[in-house]
Each structure stands twice: as C-alpha cells, then as structure tokens.
Amino acid sequence: MPQLALYTGPQRFMDGAAYRDSLRQYSPRVFVDGRAVESVADDPAFVPGINALAVSYDFALDETRAPLMQAEQTSRGRSVNRMLHINESAGDLLNKLEAVRLLCQETGCAQRYLTHDALNGLAQVSAALDDAKGGREHRDRFGAYLAHVQDGDLAVGIAMTDAKGDRSRKPHQQPHTDAYVHIVERNARGIVISGTKAIVTSAPYVHELLVMPCRAMGEDDADFAVCCALPVDAEGITMVARPAGRPGEKPEHGAPLFSRRYGQSTAVVIFDRVFVPWERVFFAGDWQHSEVLTYSYATHHRHSCIAARAGFGDLLIGAGALMCEANGFDDPGAKANLREPMVELIKIVEGFYACGVAASVYGAADPRAGNFMPDPVFSNIGKLLLATQIYDMHRLAHEVSGGLIVALPGPDEDHNPATAASLADVLRANPAIPYDKRAETARFMEDLTASYQSGWYSLISLHGGGSPAAMKQEIWRHYPVGDKVALVERLLDRGVLDNPDRPITRNRQPGRCCDAGCAQPGQAVMVPLPRP
C-alpha cells in the first residue's frame, strides 16, 4: 500500500496508458457484482470507466487539444492538467467549461472534473479558515496537497454524499452513527474516521479519495464536519461498486458501441476506523466552515455539470441528425416535423450551456482565496435547466429517430443466414445508407436514450450536484429580488422598500444579495485593456 505521505517526485503528465499502469500500484479493497476485485486496472467491469478517465490524460498531451486541456498555474509557475487547475480568471472558467464539454462529447461523462471542482472549493474554505483563526496553516496544508495532486497528475474521487440514514434527522441524531462519516478519535499524529459515503463517482479507479461533508453542520454535528484526503487503498476502506457502463458484452452479439467503451462506476465507500495523518486533514470539527466548503464545491460542480451535459447533448444532436438521414431524410431541415424537434433539442442544449458561459463571464475572485468562482445564480439556473430538461432531450431524440431504435431485431439476426438478407432489404430506408449502418445508428441512439445506461444519464443529470430543490434554494438565496422590487417602486414613486419590517425579501441592499455581492445590470463587466 502506498504511504500516506505526499508526492514529492518530479512533475509529470501521464498519458492514458500511464494512468492505467499507475492504478496497478494500488490495491484497494473493492467488490463488484458480489465478488472481490484482484486488480482494478485489469477487471472488465471497470474498463469503460478507466477508458473515460484516460481521455482526460490523453487529451492533455494531444498537440491540438493541449492549449485547452492544460492550464498555467501561475501561483506555482507550471502547466497542469485543466482538471487539476485552480481558476485564476473568468477566462479559466470559460476554458474549463469548454474542456469539460469536449471531454464529455467523447466519453459521455468525463468524471475527472469533480476533482477540479473540489480542489477549487477546498482552496476557498482553507483561506476562510485561516482568516477566521489567523495564520497560514490551512492555506499551506492545502498548497502542499495541491502540489501533490498536480505534480503527480493524480485522479481524485470525491467522497461527499453520505449514506444519510433517516433524512429527517441530523447526523448526530442518526440511530446508526456510521450513516455519516465522522471522527472517532484524535491524537498527536492525526484523526481516525468511520462512516459511509454512498455515491462516490469513479471510486475504484482513482488514486485518492477526498472526503468532504455533504451538508452544513451544526455545533452538535462537529465530529461530522471533516475534510481529508486518503489513498484509495488506505487500511480500513472498503468499496462496493457498480460496473462502469455496459462492459464485457461482445461486439458480435450487439454490445452497445458507446457504453461498452465508456461508462462510469459509482461505489458505496465504507470507512472503518481509517487513520488520516494531520498533513492530509483540511478541517476537523470546524462545523462553522462546512457550509463554506459545500457551497463553494456545489457552485463549481454545477457549473461543470452544465458543460458535461452539453457534451452529452452534442451526442444526441449528432445521432438524431444521422438517424434522420438513415431514415431517408437527407435534410432534416426540409421537414417541419423533423426540423422543429431538432431545433428544440439544440435550443435546450445551447440554452443551458449559455448559462454556463454567463456564469463564467460574471464569475468573481474569492476575496480570501483569490481563485475565481462562477456566478452562483447562472450556475444554478443552468444546472436546473439541464436537470429538468434531460428527459425532454431524450424525448426529442426519440421523436426524430422513430420507433425502430427499440423495435429493431436483435443484432444476432444480422448474422442469421435465414433472415439477414431479408432484413437488409426491407429495413433499408435511404438507398445511400446500407442497412447495417442504419442499424448501427439506431442502436447507438438506443444506448444513449432507451437503455439502462440512458436511465443512468437521466438520473445523474437530475440529482448529480444536488437535487432541483437545492438549486432552486440557491437561486432564490442569491438572486437580488429586492433590486427588482426597488426598480418597480421607484417607477411607481412609492419608495417604501427601506422599511426594515417589510417581509418581502431579504435582498434589499442593491448589489449585496450575498457577502460578495452580484454584478448589477448596467455595469461594465468585460473591462477594456489599456492601450499600449
């Protein structure tokens, strides 16, 4: 098992092959489909997930993609993988958005962007802790860990969502304490944690786990307010995982072309008295700051989710257009019954992506940490749109594709001498497109929209990064409703908004709906550069 010490070797950029090989240096305790996994890197159940993460490594070393997939971390004076970068400008936010969309066009879900989001949130809470306590202990500890992750080019899984138990009870009220990860012991060397994280993306095939609280904690829940990092094979960690995608199915038997190649595993991760040295503990018992971390991480992550589902939307748009062509309509735009749903699909995808662009442009530097965070209102609106419209995206793709995507005979019939020739003749639509190509496109669309895997995409779109209710709460909390009320009252010449007892909204102070404030209409956002 690797030591818990931080990486101190030379900076490296791994390619996908080196990433796969690096996983063999770890021996996590993993179970999948009721059996123990001997080698994660070599187990067929995880190949699609490993392939997806490997793309983030390969793209960073691809000459044409490197300008986007690498970032200059000026605070450290080196280039790093974009998925490990601490954002230094609104431009970084835009580039991250484009990078995640590019990765998810290829893989459906790139997964590694969660590391980026957590590191940026951790930078902000570390600065907040130091400002509250004085000194630089938390900034320095985070800086050392950041160097460890960036220089090692590591993949880090985010262990945030606890098992939670009875949702009506707070962590300390749970009949089973291990429903939440918590501190069970503190000593001079570090802390010992136990508990369960229920939904940990890509857990089996990352190098480390970053444990984070999933909610704001109260004083009675101080032991549950813990954030720390561990190698995946630290003693006491057990993972119970799902296979990634739809692995192991043979191509000749109609294995789905996409989710056989790319997918995502999630795992329930059980911590049983796991020791964490202090240099890997970012806060322990600081319950007042758990909200800072969860809010910061959630805002970064919802911004990234916008790009991820836009990449998936690109796949649906492309597959829909190909399906129209395979059905005999070379130009879907010439038929209103095809053009309208295609435009609606485009509108949905580019509509929520535009919110991500706006969140980047209106992003602002954290006054304590200095890194840029996307605008919370636009981030939450974009994530809310994609979460609630993912089902419309599937419906529209079905509308332009036709029922053949689920009614097509099984792929074994493509090789049945008794039926193959007849099927090839009668199920061919466009004379220019052979039946096997039409069938391949239909099965690709089925894989994306009408399969077990497509249900998974829908669910992670709806609940990944928080439920729609959580996003609505954040939108209302940060949107300056009071400014709009003041605008109308000024036009009505009423002027009663300053009454402190008036219970319309707390957002009464223009530009100060939160501690940092929001950009107001009519202000310069993109300030021109000075002339030489």
C-alpha positions as CSV (number, residue, x, y, z in Angstrom):
1,M,0.0,0.0,0.0
2,P,1.4,3.5,-0.9
3,Q,2.4,5.6,2.1
4,L,0.1,8.4,3.2
5,A,2.9,10.9,2.6
6,L,2.5,13.5,-0.2
7,Y,4.0,13.0,-3.7
8,T,7.4,14.7,-3.9
9,G,8.7,13.4,-7.2
10,P,9.2,15.4,-10.4
11,Q,6.2,17.0,-12.1
12,R,4.7,14.6,-14.7
13,F,1.9,14.5,-17.3
14,M,0.6,11.0,-17.7
15,D,-1.0,9.7,-20.8
16,G,-3.9,7.2,-20.7
17,A,-1.6,4.2,-20.8
18,A,0.5,5.5,-17.9
19,Y,-2.7,6.3,-15.9
20,R,-3.9,2.7,-16.3
21,D,-0.5,1.4,-15.3
22,S,-0.4,3.7,-12.3
23,L,-3.6,2.1,-10.9
24,R,-1.6,-1.2,-10.6
25,Q,0.5,0.4,-7.9
26,Y,-2.6,0.5,-5.6
27,S,-4.5,-2.4,-4.0
28,P,-7.9,-1.1,-3.0
29,R,-10.4,-3.4,-1.4
30,V,-13.2,-3.4,-4.0
31,F,-16.2,-5.6,-4.6
32,V,-18.4,-5.7,-7.7
33,D,-21.2,-8.0,-8.7
34,G,-20.7,-9.9,-5.4
35,R,-17.0,-10.7,-6.0
36,A,-13.7,-9.4,-4.9
37,V,-11.6,-7.5,-7.5
38,E,-8.0,-8.5,-7.7
39,S,-6.8,-5.7,-10.0
40,V,-9.0,-2.7,-10.8
41,A,-6.9,-1.8,-13.8
42,D,-7.4,-5.3,-15.4
43,D,-11.0,-6.0,-14.4
44,P,-13.5,-5.9,-17.3
45,A,-16.2,-4.4,-15.0
46,F,-14.2,-1.1,-14.8
47,V,-12.7,-0.9,-18.3
48,P,-15.3,1.7,-19.7
49,G,-14.7,3.9,-16.6
50,I,-11.0,3.8,-16.9
51,N,-11.2,4.5,-20.6
52,A,-13.3,7.6,-19.8
53,L,-10.7,9.0,-17.3
54,A,-7.9,8.1,-19.7
55,V,-9.2,10.5,-22.3
56,S,-8.6,13.4,-19.9
57,Y,-4.9,12.3,-19.7
58,D,-4.5,11.7,-23.5
59,F,-6.2,15.0,-24.5
60,A,-3.8,17.0,-22.3
61,L,-0.9,15.6,-24.3
62,D,-2.6,15.9,-27.7
63,E,-0.9,18.8,-29.6
64,T,-4.1,20.2,-30.9
65,R,-6.0,20.0,-27.6
66,A,-3.3,20.8,-25.1
67,P,-3.8,24.6,-25.2
68,L,-7.3,23.9,-23.8
69,M,-6.6,20.8,-21.7
70,Q,-3.6,22.3,-19.9
71,A,-3.6,25.4,-17.7
72,E,-0.9,27.7,-16.4
73,Q,-0.9,27.6,-12.6
74,T,0.9,30.9,-12.2
75,S,0.9,30.6,-8.4
76,R,3.2,27.6,-8.9
77,G,4.8,28.5,-12.1
78,R,3.9,25.4,-14.1
79,S,1.4,23.9,-16.5
80,V,-1.0,21.4,-15.1
81,N,-3.9,19.3,-16.3
82,R,-7.0,21.6,-16.7
83,M,-8.9,19.2,-14.4
84,L,-6.5,20.0,-11.6
85,H,-6.3,23.7,-12.1
86,I,-7.2,26.4,-9.6
87,N,-9.1,29.0,-11.6
88,E,-7.3,32.4,-11.8
89,S,-9.7,34.3,-14.1
90,A,-13.1,34.3,-15.8
91,G,-11.1,33.0,-18.8
92,D,-10.1,30.0,-16.8
93,L,-13.8,29.3,-16.0
94,L,-14.7,29.5,-19.7
95,N,-11.8,27.2,-20.7
96,K,-12.8,24.7,-18.0
97,L,-16.3,24.8,-19.4
98,E,-15.1,24.1,-23.0
99,A,-12.7,21.4,-21.8
100,V,-15.4,19.5,-19.9
101,R,-17.7,19.8,-22.9
102,L,-15.0,18.4,-25.2
103,L,-14.3,15.5,-22.8
104,C,-17.9,14.6,-22.5
105,Q,-18.5,14.8,-26.2
106,E,-16.0,11.9,-26.4
107,T,-16.9,10.0,-23.2
108,G,-20.5,10.9,-22.2
109,C,-19.2,11.8,-18.7
110,A,-15.5,12.6,-18.1
111,Q,-15.8,12.2,-14.3
112,R,-12.4,13.8,-13.5
113,Y,-13.9,17.3,-13.5
114,L,-15.2,16.6,-10.0
115,T,-11.5,16.8,-8.8
116,H,-11.2,20.3,-10.3
117,D,-14.4,21.4,-8.5
118,A,-13.4,20.0,-5.1
119,L,-9.9,21.5,-5.3
120,N,-11.3,24.9,-6.0
121,G,-13.8,24.6,-3.2
122,L,-11.1,23.4,-0.9
123,A,-8.9,26.4,-1.8
124,Q,-11.7,28.7,-0.7
125,V,-12.5,27.0,2.7
126,S,-8.8,26.8,3.5
127,A,-8.5,30.6,3.1
128,A,-11.7,31.1,5.1
129,L,-10.3,29.0,8.0
130,D,-7.1,30.9,8.1
131,D,-8.8,34.3,8.1
132,A,-11.0,33.1,11.0
133,K,-8.2,31.6,13.0
134,G,-5.2,33.7,11.9
135,G,-2.0,32.3,10.4
136,R,-1.5,30.3,7.2
137,E,-1.8,26.7,8.4
138,H,-4.7,25.7,6.3
139,R,-3.5,27.5,3.1
140,D,-0.1,25.9,3.4
141,R,-1.6,22.5,4.0
142,F,-3.9,22.8,1.0
143,G,-1.0,24.2,-1.1
144,A,1.1,21.1,-0.2
145,Y,-1.7,18.8,-1.2
146,L,-2.4,20.7,-4.4
147,A,1.2,20.3,-5.4
148,H,1.0,16.6,-4.6
149,V,-2.1,16.2,-6.9
150,Q,-0.9,18.4,-9.7
151,D,2.7,17.2,-9.9
152,G,1.6,13.6,-9.7
153,D,-1.2,14.2,-12.3
154,L,-3.5,12.2,-10.0
155,A,-7.1,11.3,-10.3
156,V,-9.0,12.1,-7.1
157,G,-12.5,10.7,-6.3
158,I,-14.8,13.0,-4.3
159,A,-16.4,11.2,-1.3
160,M,-19.1,13.7,-0.4
161,T,-22.6,12.2,-0.3
162,D,-23.1,10.3,2.9
163,A,-25.4,7.4,3.3
164,K,-27.5,9.9,5.4
165,G,-29.8,7.3,7.1
166,D,-33.1,8.8,8.2
167,R,-33.3,12.0,6.2
168,S,-35.5,13.7,8.8
169,R,-32.7,13.5,11.4
170,K,-29.4,15.4,11.6
171,P,-26.1,13.5,11.6
172,H,-25.7,13.3,15.4
173,Q,-29.3,12.1,15.7
174,Q,-29.0,9.0,13.5
175,P,-29.6,5.7,15.2
176,H,-26.7,4.3,13.1
177,T,-23.8,6.8,13.5
178,D,-22.0,5.4,10.5
179,A,-24.6,6.7,8.2
180,Y,-22.3,9.8,8.1
181,V,-18.5,9.8,8.0
182,H,-17.3,11.2,11.3
183,I,-14.3,11.5,13.6
184,V,-14.0,8.7,16.2
185,E,-10.5,9.6,17.5
186,R,-8.0,12.4,17.6
187,N,-4.3,12.1,18.6
188,A,-1.0,13.8,18.0
189,R,-0.5,12.0,14.7
190,G,-3.9,12.6,13.1
191,I,-7.5,11.5,13.2
192,V,-9.4,8.3,12.8
193,I,-12.7,8.3,10.8
194,S,-15.6,5.9,10.3
195,G,-18.8,6.0,8.4
196,T,-20.2,5.6,4.9
197,K,-20.2,7.6,1.7
198,A,-23.0,6.4,-0.6
199,I,-22.3,7.7,-4.1
200,V,-18.7,8.1,-4.9
201,T,-18.1,8.6,-8.7
202,S,-15.2,6.6,-10.2
203,A,-14.0,5.5,-6.8
204,P,-12.4,2.1,-7.8
205,Y,-10.1,3.6,-10.5
206,V,-8.8,6.8,-8.9
207,H,-5.6,7.3,-6.9
208,E,-7.1,9.1,-3.9
209,L,-10.3,9.9,-2.2
210,L,-11.1,13.4,-0.9
211,V,-13.6,13.1,1.9
212,M,-15.9,16.1,2.3
213,P,-19.0,16.9,4.3
214,C,-22.3,16.8,2.3
215,R,-24.2,19.5,4.2
216,A,-23.8,22.4,6.6
217,M,-23.2,21.1,10.1
218,G,-24.4,22.4,13.4
219,E,-22.4,22.5,16.7
220,D,-23.8,19.2,17.7
221,D,-22.5,17.7,14.5
222,A,-18.9,18.9,14.9
223,D,-17.5,15.4,14.6
224,F,-19.1,15.0,11.3
225,A,-17.5,18.2,9.9
226,V,-14.4,16.6,8.5
227,C,-12.5,17.0,5.2
228,C,-9.4,14.9,4.5
229,A,-7.6,13.0,1.7
230,L,-6.6,9.4,1.6
231,P,-5.1,6.9,-1.0
232,V,-7.8,4.5,-2.2
233,D,-6.1,1.6,-0.6
234,A,-5.7,3.1,2.9
235,E,-6.3,0.4,5.6
236,G,-10.0,0.3,6.6
237,I,-11.5,1.4,3.3
238,T,-13.9,-1.0,1.5
239,M,-15.7,-0.2,-1.8
240,V,-18.8,-1.8,-3.0
241,A,-19.1,-0.8,-6.7
242,R,-21.3,-1.0,-9.7
243,P,-19.8,-1.9,-13.1
244,A,-18.9,1.1,-15.4
245,G,-21.1,1.3,-18.4
246,R,-22.1,-2.0,-20.1
247,P,-18.8,-3.8,-20.1
248,G,-18.0,-7.4,-21.2
249,E,-20.6,-7.7,-24.0
250,K,-19.2,-9.0,-27.2
251,P,-19.4,-6.8,-30.3
252,E,-20.6,-9.7,-32.4
253,H,-23.6,-10.0,-30.1
254,G,-24.6,-6.4,-30.4
255,A,-22.7,-4.9,-27.5
256,P,-23.5,-1.2,-27.3
257,L,-20.8,0.6,-29.2
258,F,-20.7,3.6,-26.8
259,S,-21.3,2.3,-23.3
260,R,-19.2,-0.8,-23.9
261,R,-16.3,1.7,-24.5
262,Y,-17.1,4.4,-22.0
263,G,-19.0,4.5,-18.7
264,Q,-18.9,5.4,-15.0
265,S,-18.7,3.3,-11.9
266,T,-20.1,4.6,-8.6
267,A,-19.3,3.0,-5.2
268,V,-20.5,2.9,-1.7
269,V,-17.3,3.5,0.3
270,I,-17.2,2.2,3.9
271,F,-14.6,3.7,6.3
272,D,-13.8,1.5,9.2
273,R,-11.5,3.3,11.7
274,V,-9.3,4.8,8.9
275,F,-6.3,6.7,10.1
276,V,-5.5,10.1,8.5
277,P,-2.3,12.0,9.3
278,W,-2.7,15.7,10.1
279,E,-1.0,16.8,6.9
280,R,-3.9,15.3,5.0
281,V,-6.6,16.8,7.2
282,F,-8.0,20.1,5.9
283,F,-10.5,20.6,8.7
284,A,-11.7,18.5,11.6
285,G,-14.6,19.7,13.8
286,D,-14.8,23.2,12.2
287,W,-18.5,22.9,11.8
288,Q,-19.0,26.6,11.1
289,H,-17.0,26.2,7.8
290,S,-18.7,23.1,6.5
291,E,-21.2,25.3,4.7
292,V,-18.4,27.3,3.0
293,L,-17.0,24.1,1.5
294,T,-20.3,22.6,0.4
295,Y,-21.5,25.9,-1.1
296,S,-18.2,26.5,-2.9
297,Y,-17.9,23.0,-4.2
298,A,-21.5,22.8,-5.3
299,T,-21.2,26.1,-7.3
300,H,-18.1,24.9,-9.1
301,H,-19.6,21.5,-9.7
302,R,-22.9,22.7,-11.0
303,H,-21.0,24.9,-13.5
304,S,-19.1,21.9,-14.6
305,C,-22.2,19.7,-14.9
306,I,-23.6,22.3,-17.4
307,A,-20.7,21.5,-19.7
308,A,-20.8,17.8,-19.1
309,R,-24.5,17.5,-20.2
310,A,-23.9,19.9,-23.1
311,G,-21.3,17.4,-24.4
312,F,-23.8,14.6,-24.0
313,G,-26.4,16.8,-25.8
314,D,-23.9,17.1,-28.7
315,L,-24.0,13.3,-29.0
316,L,-27.9,13.4,-29.1
317,I,-27.9,16.1,-31.7
318,G,-25.4,14.3,-33.9
319,A,-27.1,10.9,-33.5
320,G,-30.5,12.5,-34.2
321,A,-29.4,14.1,-37.4
322,L,-27.7,10.8,-38.5
323,M,-30.9,8.9,-37.7
324,C,-33.0,11.3,-39.8
325,E,-30.6,10.7,-42.7
326,A,-30.7,6.9,-42.2
327,N,-34.5,7.1,-42.3
328,G,-34.4,8.7,-45.7
329,F,-34.3,12.4,-44.9
330,D,-31.0,13.8,-46.1
331,D,-32.0,17.3,-44.9
332,P,-34.0,17.2,-41.6
333,G,-34.5,21.0,-42.0
334,A,-36.7,20.5,-45.0
335,K,-39.3,18.7,-43.0
336,A,-41.1,20.7,-40.2
337,N,-41.8,17.6,-38.2
338,L,-38.1,16.9,-38.0
339,R,-36.7,20.4,-38.0
340,E,-38.8,21.6,-35.1
341,P,-37.8,18.9,-32.6
342,M,-34.1,19.2,-33.8
343,V,-34.2,22.9,-33.2
344,E,-35.9,22.4,-29.8
345,L,-33.1,19.9,-28.9
346,I,-30.5,22.4,-29.9
347,K,-32.2,25.2,-28.0
348,I,-32.2,23.2,-24.8
349,V,-28.6,22.2,-25.0
350,E,-27.2,25.6,-26.0
351,G,-29.7,27.3,-23.7
352,F,-28.3,25.8,-20.5
353,Y,-24.8,25.9,-21.8
354,A,-25.2,29.7,-22.3
355,C,-25.9,29.9,-18.6
356,G,-22.5,28.3,-18.0
357,V,-20.9,30.9,-20.3
358,A,-22.7,33.7,-18.4
359,A,-21.7,32.2,-15.0
360,S,-18.1,32.3,-16.3
361,V,-18.2,35.9,-17.5
362,Y,-19.9,37.1,-14.3
363,G,-17.6,34.9,-12.2
364,A,-15.6,36.7,-9.5
365,A,-12.5,36.2,-7.4
366,D,-13.0,34.9,-3.9
367,P,-11.8,37.8,-1.8
368,R,-9.9,35.5,0.6
369,A,-8.6,32.6,-1.6
370,G,-8.2,34.6,-4.9
371,N,-9.4,31.9,-7.1
372,F,-12.4,32.6,-9.4
373,M,-15.8,31.1,-8.7
374,P,-18.6,31.0,-11.3
375,D,-21.6,33.2,-10.6
376,P,-23.9,31.2,-8.4
377,V,-27.2,32.3,-9.9
378,F,-26.3,31.4,-13.5
379,S,-24.6,28.2,-12.4
380,N,-27.7,27.0,-10.5
381,I,-30.1,28.1,-13.3
382,G,-28.0,26.2,-15.9
383,K,-27.9,23.1,-13.8
384,L,-31.6,23.3,-13.0
385,L,-32.4,23.6,-16.7
386,L,-30.4,20.6,-17.7
387,A,-31.6,18.6,-14.7
388,T,-35.3,19.1,-15.6
389,Q,-34.9,19.0,-19.4
390,I,-32.8,15.9,-19.8
391,Y,-36.0,13.9,-20.2
392,D,-37.1,16.3,-22.9
393,M,-33.8,15.8,-24.6
394,H,-34.4,12.1,-24.7
395,R,-38.0,12.6,-25.9
396,L,-36.9,14.8,-28.8
397,A,-34.2,12.4,-29.8
398,H,-36.8,9.7,-29.9
399,E,-39.2,11.9,-31.9
400,V,-36.7,12.4,-34.8
401,S,-35.4,8.8,-34.7
402,G,-38.6,6.8,-34.8
403,G,-39.6,3.6,-33.0
404,L,-37.0,1.5,-34.8
405,I,-34.4,2.3,-32.2
406,V,-36.2,-0.1,-29.8
407,A,-38.1,-2.3,-32.3
408,L,-35.1,-3.3,-34.4
409,P,-34.5,-7.0,-34.4
410,G,-31.6,-8.2,-32.2
411,P,-28.1,-7.9,-33.5
412,D,-27.7,-11.7,-33.7
413,E,-30.2,-11.6,-36.6
414,D,-27.7,-9.5,-38.6
415,H,-25.7,-12.8,-38.9
416,N,-28.6,-15.2,-39.2
417,P,-28.4,-16.7,-42.8
418,A,-32.2,-17.4,-42.7
419,T,-33.1,-13.7,-42.0
420,A,-30.2,-11.4,-42.6
421,A,-30.7,-10.9,-46.3
422,S,-34.4,-10.2,-46.0
423,L,-33.9,-7.7,-43.1
424,A,-31.2,-5.9,-45.0
425,D,-33.6,-5.4,-47.9
426,V,-36.8,-4.4,-46.1
427,L,-35.3,-2.4,-43.3
428,R,-33.1,-0.2,-45.5
429,A,-34.6,3.3,-45.9
430,N,-32.0,5.6,-47.6
431,P,-30.6,4.0,-50.7
432,A,-27.3,5.6,-50.0
433,I,-27.0,4.1,-46.5
434,P,-26.7,0.3,-46.1
435,Y,-29.0,-1.4,-43.6
436,D,-26.1,-2.3,-41.2
437,K,-25.2,1.4,-40.9
438,R,-28.8,2.3,-40.2
439,A,-29.0,-0.4,-37.6
440,E,-25.7,0.8,-36.0
441,T,-27.0,4.3,-35.7
442,A,-30.3,3.1,-34.2
443,R,-28.6,1.0,-31.6
444,F,-26.3,3.9,-30.8
445,M,-29.4,6.1,-30.2
446,E,-30.9,3.3,-28.1
447,D,-27.8,3.1,-26.0
448,L,-27.9,6.8,-25.3
449,T,-31.6,7.2,-24.7
450,A,-33.5,3.9,-24.2
451,S,-31.3,1.6,-22.2
452,Y,-30.1,1.0,-18.7
453,Q,-27.2,3.4,-19.4
454,S,-29.5,6.1,-20.6
455,G,-31.5,5.9,-17.4
456,W,-28.3,6.4,-15.5
457,Y,-27.5,9.6,-17.6
458,S,-31.0,10.9,-16.7
459,L,-30.7,10.2,-13.0
460,I,-27.2,11.8,-12.6
461,S,-28.4,14.8,-14.6
462,L,-31.3,15.2,-12.3
463,H,-29.6,14.6,-8.9
464,G,-25.9,14.9,-9.6
465,G,-24.5,18.0,-7.9
466,G,-27.7,18.4,-5.9
467,S,-31.4,18.0,-6.4
468,P,-33.5,20.6,-8.2
469,A,-34.9,21.7,-4.9
470,A,-31.3,22.6,-3.7
471,M,-30.7,24.6,-6.9
472,K,-34.0,26.5,-6.5
473,Q,-33.0,27.3,-3.0
474,E,-29.6,28.7,-4.1
475,I,-31.2,30.7,-6.9
476,W,-33.6,32.3,-4.5
477,R,-30.9,32.9,-1.9
478,H,-28.6,34.7,-4.3
479,Y,-30.9,36.4,-6.7
480,P,-31.3,40.2,-5.9
481,V,-35.1,40.2,-5.9
482,G,-35.0,43.3,-3.7
483,D,-33.3,45.2,-6.5
484,K,-36.2,44.4,-8.9
485,V,-38.7,45.5,-6.2
486,A,-36.8,48.7,-5.7
487,L,-36.8,49.3,-9.5
488,V,-40.6,49.0,-9.7
489,E,-41.2,51.0,-6.6
490,R,-39.1,53.8,-8.0
491,L,-41.1,53.8,-11.2
492,L,-44.3,53.8,-9.1
493,D,-42.9,56.6,-6.9
494,R,-43.7,54.6,-3.8
495,G,-40.4,54.4,-2.0
496,V,-41.3,52.1,0.9
497,L,-38.7,49.4,0.4
498,D,-36.5,50.8,3.2
499,N,-38.9,49.7,5.8
500,P,-36.9,47.1,7.7
501,D,-40.1,45.3,8.9
502,R,-41.4,44.7,5.4
503,P,-41.3,40.9,4.8
504,I,-41.0,40.7,1.0
505,T,-37.3,39.7,0.7
506,R,-34.1,39.9,2.5
507,N,-32.3,41.1,-0.7
508,R,-33.0,44.8,-0.1
509,Q,-29.5,46.2,-0.4
510,P,-28.7,46.7,-4.1
511,G,-25.7,44.6,-5.2
512,R,-25.4,42.9,-1.8
513,C,-27.6,39.8,-2.0
514,C,-24.6,37.9,-0.6
515,D,-21.3,38.7,1.2
516,A,-19.5,39.1,-2.1
517,G,-22.3,40.9,-4.0
518,C,-23.5,40.4,-7.5
519,A,-23.0,42.2,-10.8
520,Q,-25.8,44.6,-11.5
521,P,-27.3,45.5,-14.8
522,G,-25.7,48.5,-16.4
523,Q,-22.2,47.8,-15.0
524,A,-19.1,47.2,-17.2
525,V,-18.2,43.6,-17.0
526,M,-15.5,43.0,-19.6
527,V,-13.3,46.0,-18.9
528,P,-11.2,47.0,-22.0
529,L,-7.5,46.5,-21.7
530,P,-5.4,49.7,-21.5
531,R,-4.0,50.9,-24.8
532,P,-0.2,50.4,-25.3
